[in-house]
């Protein structure tokens, strides 16, 4: 599956500044030349090599905390909308609340899908690069 807008995957927030230049471009597939370049450039800097490998290890693990938080927001909006619709006694207010609930739920579902696909792509690419560099 391809997407028109390529989102850069970046690097982990906790990556030391000395290791940032050695972080691979996760938007590309690893090549033998990339592996040779990484090994050659980090030969005299084992701390940077270890930091990059640990960053790739941490990203290759499943991290669904952001997905779960957006799921919680989605459920909260849905329950609040249903509760507001039930509590309102005027029919046009019920319709407005129902339409607003559906609109907000749609926005949150789109954001949830975007976050989960980005997290999955980041996990898969980090796993590929980790296997190539190890």
C-alpha positions, 0 to 999 in steps of 0.5 A: 500500500502506498500513500501520496504524502510520505510522512517522515518517520524521524528518530526516537526522542531519547536518541543522543545527539551524537548518534543522530547523524548515524540514524538510518533513513527509515523511509528507504529499504536498507541496502548492503551499501547502507550496512557497510556505511553504517559499520564503517562510520560507527567503528570508532564510535561504539556508543553511537552504534549502540544508541542507534541499535537500541533506538531501532530495538525500541521502535521495533517493539509494539507501542500502542499507547497513542492508539489506545489514548485516541480510542479512549477519546473516541469512546468518550465522545461516543458515550457523551453524544449518546448521553446528550441525545438521550438527555435532551428533550427537544427533538432538534437538539437531539438531532444536532447532538447526534450529528455532532457526535457522528462528525467528532467520531469520524474525525477521531476514527480518521486520526486513530487510523492514521496513528495506527498505520504510522506506528505500524510502518515505523515498527516494521521499518525499524525491524527491517533496519535492525535486522540488516544492521545486526 
